[in-house]
């Protein structure tokens, strides 16, 4: 029974560490939005291209956070190490 408790504890710690992956996309998306606003301010006629590129980059960056969330959920609720 001790081994099972140890695996559960390590899984909870791993899930917490996996959720740290959400910090990077948040910072990156904020930085990209700021740079996008600057670019639109400099070239208003290119707004549609800038916004399209910025949204595509934000979507790609967000997948990192979603992968971290999926790993955390798997470790907490569908743990493959608990045979």
Backbone as CSV, one residue per row, in Angstrom:
resi,resn,N_x,N_y,N_z,CA_x,CA_y,CA_z,C_x,C_y,C_z
1,UNK,0.822,-1.199,0.000,0.000,0.000,0.000,0.863,1.258,0.000
2,UNK,2.068,1.161,0.569,2.942,2.338,0.599,3.347,2.763,-0.803
3,UNK,3.611,1.808,-1.663,4.018,2.125,-3.030,2.926,2.861,-3.789
4,UNK,1.660,2.453,-3.558,0.532,3.104,-4.223,0.388,4.549,-3.768
5,UNK,0.564,4.796,-2.474,0.491,6.165,-1.953,1.617,7.018,-2.507
6,UNK,2.792,6.434,-2.642,3.932,7.165,-3.193,3.679,7.556,-4.650
7,UNK,3.105,6.634,-5.429,2.796,6.924,-6.837,1.751,8.029,-6.933
8,UNK,0.737,7.990,-6.079,-0.283,9.042,-6.079,0.315,10.401,-5.708
9,UNK,1.208,10.415,-4.732,1.839,11.668,-4.325,2.720,12.226,-5.437
10,UNK,3.495,11.373,-6.060,4.357,11.825,-7.165,3.522,12.283,-8.351
11,UNK,2.383,11.633,-8.578,1.499,12.041,-9.670,0.908,13.421,-9.405
12,UNK,0.551,13.701,-8.154,0.017,15.018,-7.812,1.083,16.100,-7.994
13,UNK,2.300,15.793,-7.596,3.401,16.751,-7.790,3.659,16.951,-9.281
14,UNK,3.653,15.870,-10.048,3.844,15.975,-11.494,2.751,16.782,-12.166
15,UNK,1.504,16.618,-11.699,0.397,17.394,-12.259,0.579,18.884,-11.960
16,UNK,1.044,19.205,-10.770,1.312,20.608,-10.440,2.414,21.197,-11.302
17,UNK,3.447,20.417,-11.518,4.549,20.885,-12.372,4.066,21.047,-13.812
18,UNK,3.201,20.136,-14.274,2.674,20.240,-15.640,1.845,21.503,-15.820
19,UNK,1.177,21.952,-14.777,0.363,23.157,-14.892,1.210,24.424,-14.980
20,UNK,2.477,24.337,-14.622,3.369,25.481,-14.802,3.515,25.795,-16.290
21,UNK,3.229,24.802,-17.141,3.310,25.004,-18.587,2.319,26.059,-19.070
22,UNK,1.344,26.420,-18.271,0.391,27.449,-18.660,0.933,28.854,-18.539
23,UNK,2.038,29.028,-17.859,2.611,30.366,-17.663,3.238,30.884,-18.952
24,UNK,3.966,30.040,-19.643,4.657,30.457,-20.864,3.724,30.976,-21.944
25,UNK,2.657,30.229,-22.277,1.737,30.745,-23.286,1.083,32.070,-22.888
26,UNK,0.788,32.246,-21.619,0.186,33.501,-21.174,1.110,34.680,-21.400
27,UNK,2.362,34.504,-21.056,3.348,35.568,-21.268,3.546,35.816,-22.762
28,UNK,3.673,34.737,-23.519,3.890,34.870,-24.965,2.729,35.538,-25.677
29,UNK,1.513,35.184,-25.303,0.350,35.779,-25.952,0.211,37.252,-25.596
30,UNK,0.511,37.588,-24.359,0.480,39.003,-23.981,1.509,39.813,-24.747
31,UNK,2.697,39.267,-24.892,3.756,39.944,-25.643,3.356,40.091,-27.110
32,UNK,2.802,39.029,-27.692,2.385,39.072,-29.101,1.262,40.078,-29.316
33,UNK,0.313,40.134,-28.389,-0.786,41.096,-28.529,-0.267,42.532,-28.456
34,UNK,0.687,42.778,-27.573,1.276,44.113,-27.480,2.008,44.502,-28.748
35,UNK,2.786,43.578,-29.278,3.510,43.857,-30.528,2.542,44.010,-31.698
36,UNK,1.461,43.231,-31.695,0.453,43.375,-32.741,-0.217,44.729,-32.697
37,UNK,-0.521,45.213,-31.495,-1.114,46.544,-31.352,-0.144,47.626,-31.830
38,UNK,1.135,47.462,-31.520,2.141,48.408,-32.012,2.190,48.404,-33.535
39,UNK,2.157,47.215,-34.124,2.245,47.106,-35.585,1.033,47.730,-36.261
40,UNK,-0.154,47.519,-35.688,-1.358,48.124,-36.257,-1.296,49.641,-36.107
41,UNK,-0.731,50.113,-35.019,-0.575,51.558,-34.833,0.356,52.172,-35.876
42,UNK,1.372,51.427,-36.272,2.315,51.935,-37.272,1.780,51.797,-38.693
43,UNK,1.058,50.693,-38.965,0.536,50.445,-40.316,-0.928,50.011,-40.232
44,UNK,-1.833,50.951,-40.080,-3.262,50.587,-39.954,-3.818,49.868,-41.183
45,UNK,-3.244,50.116,-42.342,-3.759,49.477,-43.555,-3.463,47.979,-43.587
46,UNK,-2.512,47.518,-42.799,-2.153,46.092,-42.757,-2.793,45.376,-41.570
47,UNK,-3.847,45.949,-41.027,-4.456,45.396,-39.818,-4.919,43.951,-40.000
48,UNK,-5.566,43.634,-41.103,-6.101,42.273,-41.267,-4.981,41.239,-41.310
49,UNK,-3.883,41.545,-41.993,-2.757,40.603,-42.041,-2.113,40.441,-40.671
50,UNK,-1.966,41.548,-39.959,-1.323,41.505,-38.643,-2.176,40.711,-37.660
51,UNK,-3.462,40.980,-37.644,-4.356,40.290,-36.705,-4.426,38.801,-37.032
52,UNK,-4.493,38.463,-38.317,-4.547,37.051,-38.713,-3.293,36.307,-38.250
53,UNK,-2.143,36.902,-38.471,-0.885,36.277,-38.060,-0.794,36.179,-36.537
54,UNK,-1.233,37.230,-35.857,-1.181,37.229,-34.392,-2.097,36.147,-33.812
55,UNK,-3.298,35.992,-34.369,-4.228,34.978,-33.868,-3.723,33.560,-34.139
56,UNK,-3.099,33.364,-35.292,-2.521,32.052,-35.578,-1.402,31.732,-34.585
57,UNK,-0.561,32.708,-34.306,0.513,32.505,-33.325,-0.031,32.247,-31.931
58,UNK,-1.103,32.953,-31.555,-1.707,32.738,-30.233,-2.301,31.339,-30.129
59,UNK,-2.906,30.857,-31.209,-3.478,29.504,-31.201,-2.390,28.452,-31.040
60,UNK,-1.279,28.641,-31.736,-0.170,27.684,-31.624,0.421,27.728,-30.217
61,UNK,0.560,28.931,-29.654,1.116,29.052,-28.305,0.186,28.436,-27.266
62,UNK,-1.104,28.549,-27.478,-2.064,28.026,-26.505,-2.040,26.507,-26.442
63,UNK,-1.635,25.852,-27.514,-1.599,24.391,-27.491,-0.622,23.873,-26.439
64,UNK,0.429,24.621,-26.163,1.378,24.207,-25.120,0.687,24.137,-23.763
65,UNK,-0.086,25.147,-23.436,-0.821,25.143,-22.172,-1.850,24.034,-22.113
66,UNK,-2.508,23.762,-23.237,-3.513,22.704,-23.272,-2.855,21.338,-23.090
67,UNK,-1.685,21.137,-23.705,-0.969,19.871,-23.506,-0.595,19.683,-22.030
68,UNK,-0.162,20.740,-21.375,0.144,20.652,-19.946,-1.078,20.286,-19.128
69,UNK,-2.233,20.871,-19.475,-3.473,20.550,-18.773,-3.863,19.089,-18.984
70,UNK,-3.722,18.597,-20.205,-4.059,17.198,-20.496,-3.162,16.247,-19.702
71,UNK,-1.874,16.547,-19.638,-0.945,15.710,-18.860,-1.343,15.709,-17.389
72,UNK,-1.689,16.889,-16.853,-2.095,16.964,-15.450,-3.368,16.164,-15.200
73,UNK,-4.348,16.266,-16.098,-5.591,15.512,-15.924,-5.359,14.006,-16.009
74,UNK,-4.497,13.600,-16.916,-4.194,12.167,-17.020,-3.527,11.670,-15.744
75,UNK,-2.583,12.439,-15.220,-1.896,12.015,-13.994,-2.837,11.960,-12.799
76,UNK,-3.821,12.842,-12.761,-4.726,12.866,-11.617,-5.874,11.864,-11.724
77,UNK,-6.437,11.700,-12.916,-7.667,10.925,-13.021,-7.576,9.640,-13.828
78,UNK,-6.600,9.511,-14.700,-6.465,8.298,-15.508,-5.008,7.841,-15.460
79,UNK,-4.487,7.733,-14.270,-3.057,7.474,-14.071,-2.662,6.104,-14.608
80,UNK,-1.769,6.069,-15.593,-1.339,4.783,-16.133,-0.404,4.012,-15.199
81,UNK,0.108,4.657,-14.175,1.036,3.998,-13.252,0.313,3.245,-12.138
82,UNK,-0.991,3.443,-12.026,-1.763,2.733,-11.011,-2.393,1.506,-11.656
83,UNK,-1.636,0.447,-11.696,-2.096,-0.772,-12.375,-3.037,-1.510,-11.543
